[in-house]
């Protein structure tokens, strides 16, 4: 175990632990804040693997925008201080089963597929230059296809939010 | 180990800057606002033109009782000022003050780091707004969130335009590439970045979330003593960070008319204070914007302007290449 491995494992433990607390806490705003910790641990993991660009995008988009949007949504609807027993769903054991099964499947696939494929970590391997070259040279077609998907989602959002188009209710 | 010594020295310098510059900006705000309004401002503390007013304020804040409302969420309530303050300290680490590695942390993605970390500071204000168990605070927290969501986009677009012009995301690299003709070329981006930054800091005229005359300081209503002082410090540290980032991105950072290498830090400091003066000036001259006006400014003006600036930068880059 090198220093890298230890730090990576610790960050992984933080991300998973915060994730568990996020779904088990009885306070909905605490859940959103644990999500921040979990995303932070994940970003740290990316950093250890020298994927700097992905790490900072993770912080900028997920912590800076998605969680703020979540908090805004929670505060706009209901955000009681203190424990809320209604947060426990009757489906939670089923959900736990699904989550464990998904995790087992993913871990098995990754270990069977890449269990012995070790790759040296090089500084700068995940910098903006390398990532930009890869996305806009090698993978430019999937990238553009994804942008069409996003465009479709945007158009859908506009259609859903506009009440003055489409069929009348009467 | 000279390397370790250098790092410790740099960190100590950043800590000193973080402790002193916000106080200087705060004192400047007292005096500048006063003179613009035909008053004198603080005149007694410390003797000479009230220079020690903020030190005295700090001592006063430290003596106050640490009050947490009974209905508040204690842990989050106490954590919030720290979450609001620390990100600005982290951003200072990547601000270059001179050529050839005169920066604490020379990140290849310095620009991204700065923008990402600045966004975290806002979560502190949202946490404070929710955890105070006060309707005014909750309203303020929601306005903070709405404001961040609208103004983050034009800010990132404007910053991306500079990164495109320089061909790098490193803050040191951007200053190296900076030329005088960037001033007219990136002028729109400069205005968009600065205005969006002001809105993210919730400075007047974008202080709807803390509007003292209607929601009584919003997220900070229930705070007193040292924790309130930390929020105030975060606001002034935010002004320093925004001014430093604007200077580095759009005004050439440590570049000056002469002696760049020796006096780089002084040029940057001058630019930071000039921008901080403008921040204060705007506070004195403009009335607070209403919530709908705030949103309209962001989506109907800043986002299109930032996109136009991005297009202009792209076209110029392709034409000149």
Interface residues (C-beta under 8 A of the other chain):
Chain A: X27 X29 X30 X33 X36 X52 X53 X56 X57 X59 X60 X63 X64 X65 X67 X68 X69 X71 X72 X75 X76 X79 X81 X82 X124 X127 X128
Chain B: X71 X72 X73 X76 X107 X108 X109 X112 X113 X115 X116 X117 X119 X120 X122 X123 X126 X127 X129 X130 X131 X133 X138 X141 X142 X145 X146 X148 X149 X152 X156 X169
